[in-house]
Amino acid sequence: MIRTDVHGGGRRRRVRAAAGAAVLSAVLLAGCAGSGGGRPPGSSPAPAGSTGAPGHVPRPDHVVVVVEENKSYADVIGNAADAPYINALAAQGASFSQSYAVAHPSQPNYLALFSGSVQGVTDDSCPESFGTANLGSALLAAGLTFTGYSEDLPVAGYTGCAAGGYARKHNPWVDFAALPPVVNQPFTAFPGDYSTLPALSFVVPNLTHDMHDGTVRQGDDWLKANLAAYADWARTHNSLLVVTWDEDDDNQGNRIATVVAGGPVAPGSYGERIDHYRLLRTLEDAYGLPPTGAAADAAPIGDIWRTQP
């Protein structure tokens, strides 16, 4: 069963509908059909503009997006004792002081970042399945490459809800039926030769290393041990490392840390308001992809790049 959002009369309701192989194929080929905003009550709106240069996003050779868990901006940025590596990375890249998640709990935020919609989901239920447009399908339809790497995923293509420290609720690409199983990889498959990385990939640490069950320091240590070499490489190879959080700890109005580092980035602290939809729109614009869902109403982040129009 494929679940699709239906919006009307200011309310969201779920509708279950069967979708055949032809529909899934069309979604994969088109990669551009909007899925609706899917923004839950009380979530942060996607701003219509930015303080920089909307529409100008350079095209990187590779992007790696790391999603951490359940920590507010103040838990991480400025906390050099517990997060020395992340704070060093923030100093080398673009650090956003007004970055916000769009929902609680975890799963809707991952779906929003990956598909421009929470897909009607308001909890961490598993399994979920959708036939709507998403970032991975759009990349494949454009002849580009995408892979999601999850720590503790027991085997490529695994569709179970949990295994060890792996949780499917933190892995949105497995929920979209049009994506082939091969894009769903364990983190052990992350290449040591970074030039062979997909155009865009997601990395999801396990429940300890993403700070969900573990500490900020455990997450920081894991990030340094596993992604610092890539971050260094990205600075001289026109590539990006994006580190963001799914949501805060319910104490800071869903304000989270987001850091973008790499060769195209002009380092600094940026105070404009962004959220998961603006970040998704920026990734889509970087590769010339049609915006999905609420990302279509969001401005790409245009003021953090070394080269401005």
C-alpha positions in Angstrom: 0.0 0.0 0.0 1.2 3.5 -0.9 0.2 6.4 1.3 -0.3 9.8 -0.3 -1.0 13.1 1.5 -4.3 14.8 0.7 -4.8 18.4 1.8 -8.1 20.3 2.0 -10.1 22.7 4.1 -7.0 23.5 6.1 -6.8 19.9 7.4 -4.6 17.0 6.5 -6.0 13.5 6.2 -4.5 10.2 5.1 -5.7 8.3 2.2 -4.6 4.8 1.4 -4.5 3.9 -2.3 -3.0 1.1 -4.3 -0.3 2.1 -6.9 0.8 -0.1 -9.7 4.2 -0.5 -11.2 3.4 2.0 -13.9 2.8 4.7 -11.4 6.1 3.9 -9.6 7.9 4.0 -12.8 6.5 7.3 -13.7 7.5 8.8 -10.4 11.1 7.5 -10.9 11.3 8.9 -14.4 9.7 12.2 -13.7 11.2 12.8 -10.2 9.4 16.1 -10.1 5.8 15.7 -9.0 5.1 17.7 -5.9 3.9 15.8 -2.9 2.3 18.7 -1.0 3.7 20.7 1.8 2.9 18.1 4.5 3.9 20.6 7.2 2.3 19.6 10.5 0.7 22.1 12.9 3.2 24.2 14.8 6.1 23.5 12.5 8.4 26.2 11.2 7.5 27.8 7.9 9.9 27.7 5.0 10.9 31.3 4.3 10.1 32.7 0.9 13.5 34.5 0.7 16.9 34.8 2.1 19.5 37.5 2.9 21.8 36.2 0.2 21.4 35.5 -3.5 18.4 33.2 -4.0 18.7 30.8 -6.9 22.5 30.8 -7.1 23.9 27.4 -5.9 27.1 26.1 -7.3 27.2 22.5 -8.5 29.5 20.4 -6.3 31.1 17.2 -7.5 29.9 15.3 -4.4 27.7 16.1 -1.4 27.5 14.0 1.8 24.7 14.8 4.2 25.0 13.5 7.8 21.9 13.6 10.0 22.4 13.6 13.8 19.7 13.3 16.4 17.7 15.1 19.1 20.1 17.9 20.1 19.4 21.6 20.1 21.7 24.2 18.6 23.0 25.2 22.1 23.8 21.5 22.9 26.3 21.5 20.1 27.5 24.9 18.8 29.7 26.6 21.4 30.0 23.4 23.3 33.7 22.8 22.5 34.2 20.5 25.5 31.7 17.9 24.2 31.8 18.7 20.4 35.3 19.9 19.6 35.3 18.5 16.0 31.8 19.8 15.1 32.8 23.2 16.4 36.0 23.2 14.4 34.0 22.1 11.3 31.6 25.0 11.9 34.5 27.4 12.1 35.8 26.1 8.7 32.4 26.2 7.0 29.0 27.9 7.1 27.3 27.6 10.4 23.6 28.5 10.7 22.5 30.1 14.0 18.8 30.0 13.0 18.3 26.5 11.6 15.0 24.8 12.5 13.5 21.3 12.2 9.9 21.2 11.0 8.3 18.6 13.3 8.5 16.2 16.2 9.3 13.3 16.5 12.2 12.1 14.3 10.6 10.4 11.3 8.6 13.3 9.8 11.8 15.4 9.7 13.8 12.8 7.8 10.9 12.6 5.3 10.7 16.4 5.0 14.4 16.6 4.2 14.3 13.8 1.7 10.9 14.5 0.0 9.7 18.0 0.8 6.8 16.5 2.8 6.2 14.8 6.1 4.0 12.5 4.0 1.2 12.7 6.6 3.4 11.0 9.2 3.2 12.3 12.8 5.0 9.5 14.6 7.8 6.9 14.3 5.6 4.1 13.0 7.2 1.4 10.8 7.1 0.4 8.1 6.0 3.2 5.9 5.7 3.2 2.1 5.2 6.1 -0.4 5.0 6.6 -4.1 5.7 10.3 -4.2 8.6 12.3 -5.6 11.8 12.4 -3.6 15.4 13.6 -3.8 16.8 10.1 -4.6 14.4 9.5 -7.4 15.0 12.9 -8.9 18.8 12.3 -8.9 18.4 9.0 -10.6 15.9 10.4 -13.2 18.5 13.1 -14.0 21.2 10.4 -14.7 23.0 11.2 -11.4 23.7 8.9 -8.5 22.4 8.6 -5.0 23.1 6.2 -2.0 22.1 6.2 1.6 24.6 4.7 4.0 23.2 3.6 7.4 25.5 2.4 10.2 24.4 -1.1 11.5 22.2 -1.8 8.5 22.7 -5.6 8.4 22.7 -6.0 4.6 22.2 -3.9 1.5 18.5 -3.4 0.7 17.4 -4.4 4.2 13.7 -3.3 4.9 13.3 -4.3 8.5 12.4 -1.8 11.1 15.4 -2.3 13.4 18.7 -4.2 13.7 21.3 -3.5 16.4 21.7 0.3 16.5 19.9 0.7 13.2 16.4 2.2 13.0 14.4 2.4 9.8 12.6 5.6 11.1 16.0 7.4 10.4 16.3 6.0 6.9 13.7 7.7 4.6 15.0 6.3 1.3 13.8 2.8 2.1 10.3 4.1 2.4 10.0 5.1 -1.3 9.1 2.1 -3.4 10.4 3.6 -6.7 14.0 3.6 -5.4 16.0 0.4 -6.1 17.2 -1.6 -3.1 20.8 -1.0 -4.2 20.7 2.6 -2.9 20.1 1.4 0.6 23.6 0.5 1.8 25.3 -0.2 5.2 27.9 2.4 6.2 30.6 -0.3 5.7 30.1 0.3 2.0 31.1 4.0 2.2 34.0 4.2 -0.2 37.5 5.1 0.9 38.2 6.6 -2.5 35.9 9.7 -2.2 36.1 10.3 -5.9 33.9 7.2 -6.3 31.1 8.6 -4.1 27.7 9.1 -5.5 26.8 12.7 -6.6 24.8 12.9 -3.4 24.7 10.6 -0.4 23.2 10.5 3.1 25.0 9.1 6.1 23.0 8.0 9.2 25.0 6.9 12.2 23.5 4.3 14.6 21.5 5.2 17.6 24.6 5.7 19.8 26.7 7.6 17.3 23.9 9.9 16.1 23.4 11.2 19.7 19.9 9.7 20.0 21.0 7.2 22.7 24.6 8.3 23.0 26.2 11.5 24.2 27.2 14.6 22.2 30.8 13.6 22.7 30.2 10.1 21.3 28.5 11.6 18.2 31.3 14.1 17.8 34.0 11.4 18.1 32.3 9.2 15.5 31.9 12.0 13.1 35.6 12.9 13.4 36.7 9.3 13.1 34.5 8.5 10.0 34.0 11.8 8.1 36.9 14.1 8.9 39.0 12.7 6.1 36.2 13.3 3.7 35.7 16.9 5.0 39.4 17.6 4.4 39.2 16.1 0.9 36.0 18.1 0.1 37.8 21.4 0.7 40.1 20.8 -2.3 37.7 18.7 -4.5 34.7 21.0 -5.1 32.6 18.9 -2.7 30.4 19.4 0.4 29.8 17.9 3.8 26.5 18.9 5.4 25.9 18.1 9.1 22.4 18.7 10.4 20.0 17.4 13.0 16.6 15.9 12.7 15.1 17.8 15.6 16.1 19.4 18.9 15.6 18.1 22.4 12.2 19.7 22.8 13.7 22.6 24.7 14.7 25.2 22.1 11.8 25.6 19.8 13.2 23.0 17.4 16.3 25.1 16.8 19.1 22.8 15.6 22.7 23.1 14.3 23.4 22.9 10.6 26.9 23.2 9.2 27.9 23.2 5.5 31.6 22.8 4.8 33.7 22.3 1.7 35.4 23.9 -1.2 32.6 26.1 -2.5 31.7 27.5 0.9 32.6 30.9 2.3 33.2 30.3 6.0 31.2 32.3 8.5 28.2 32.3 10.9 24.9 32.9 9.0 21.8 34.2 10.8 19.1 33.8 8.2 16.3 31.3 9.1 16.5 28.0 7.3 14.8 24.6 7.8 14.8 21.2 6.2 12.8 22.4 3.2 15.3 25.1 2.4 18.2 22.7 2.7 16.4 20.2 0.4 15.7 23.0 -2.1 19.4 24.0 -2.0 20.5 20.4 -2.8 18.0 20.2 -5.6 19.1 23.5 -7.1 22.8 22.4 -6.9 22.0 19.6 -9.3 19.4 21.3 -11.4 16.6 19.1 -10.1 12.9 20.1 -9.9 11.9 21.0 -6.4 9.7 18.6 -4.5 6.8 19.3 -2.2 7.3 22.3 0.2 10.8 22.8 -1.2 9.1 24.4 -4.2 8.0 27.3 -2.0 11.4 27.6 -0.2 14.3 29.8 -1.4 17.6 28.0 -1.9 20.5 29.1 0.4 22.4 31.4 -1.9 24.7 33.5 0.3 27.2 31.0 1.7 29.1 30.3 -1.5 32.5 31.7 -2.5 31.4 32.7 -6.0 28.3 35.0 -6.1 26.6 36.0 -9.3 
